[in-house]
Amino acid sequence: MEQNWRSRPSRTVLVCFALRQEAAAFKRFVRANPAVTALVTGMGLVNAGRAVQQVVQGRHFDEVFSCGFAGGLNPRLAPGTVLFHTADPALAERLQKAGAIPARFALVDKLLVTAAAKAQCYSATGADAAQFESEAVQAICRERNIPFAVVRVVLDAANENLPIDFNKFISAGGGFQYGKFFGAIACAPCKIRLLIQLMKRCRFTSTKLAVVLAAAIRQ
């Protein structure tokens, strides 16, 4: 995968992710391209805004992407579908050529764990997918006049329930409480098989996202 970066773009690019699992595949590209920075911000608007603000204060970026997983709301979207939203025509053209689909995103303040919750959000907003952090990153880019795009990959489809309520393990500061999570799993071993399947889905979807991002950035 790294050899795809031999002809690197002249643009400096910041690509933001909330979680290291979302960034894992893309970081393999970054190691061969110093013009691209992959930033893991932590979950939530506050963490995303703080992390991005610190980075852009000390460096110049020609474009910024807010990326990661998204919960599907539109029943037509399968896991692995890469979606985007941007007001910049040039970014839109490049993302579409790379295989991403224009979409509407709903800003939510917690994970939508059940198919019923997703259906309710879809009915209320008409959005294609739900996500957390992009608005904070977009606000910073708007202030600095930096071209910006949201790029998300559908992790769980609209008709799927997550195997566990991950909201219970997100701290007030937006971090994930792994100790609390593993303690809960130890008390519910029946969930282990479903969680392993979700981990495999995370690797699959993060790779799909990385391929699209790399293609869009290389153009």
Secondary structure, 3 states (H helix, E strand, C coil): CHHHHCCCCCCCEEEEECCHHHHHHHHHHHCCCCCEEEEECCCCHHHHHHHHHHHHHHCCCCEEEEEEEEEECCCCCCCCCEEEEECCHHHHHHHHHHCCEECCEEECCCCCCCHHHHHHHHHHHCCCEEECCHHHHHHHHHHHCCCEEEEEEEEECCCCCCCCCHHHHECCCCCECHHHHHHHHHCCHHHHHHHHHHHHHHHHHHHHHHHHHHHHHHC
